[in-house]
Amino acid sequence: MDGAPGGGRSAIVVVMKDWKSIAHAHGLDVSARDLDRIEGPLNALEETFRPLADQLPPDLEPDTELRLDAEER
């Protein structure tokens, strides 16, 4: 968080995604081999789009979750 409160303090926060843990947490039945295969491209997408998302003004922040149930209504 840049511009943290208090006498000129700031911090750099880097979000690291553990795609394997995310897949397991969501109960996805993906083999270890497939997870290894897709981890690189997911990291590349994150690396490409993170700076672009960080440049968006607060009123245009990207949706970070896909909720299909909301579209069914």
KASULMO-V908128 format. One record per backbone hydrogen bond with DSSP energy under -1.0 kcal/mol. NH is the residue of the N-H (numbers start at 1). CO is the residue of the C=O. E is the energy in kcal/mol with one decimal. If there is no record, write none. Layout:
[[NH,CO,E] [NH,CO,E]]
This chain:
[[9,6,-1.7] [11,1,-1.6] [22,18,-2.2] [23,19,-2.4] [24,20,-2.3] [25,21,-2.7] [26,22,-1.7] [27,24,-1.4] [28,23,-2.5] [30,28,-1.5] [35,31,-2.5] [36,32,-2.3] [37,33,-1.9] [38,34,-2.2] [39,35,-1.6] [42,38,-2.0] [43,39,-2.3] [44,40,-2.3] [45,41,-2.4] [46,42,-2.3] [47,43,-2.6] [48,44,-2.0] [49,45,-2.9] [50,46,-2.5] [53,49,-2.7] [54,50,-2.3] [56,53,-1.2] [60,57,-2.5] [61,58,-1.1]]
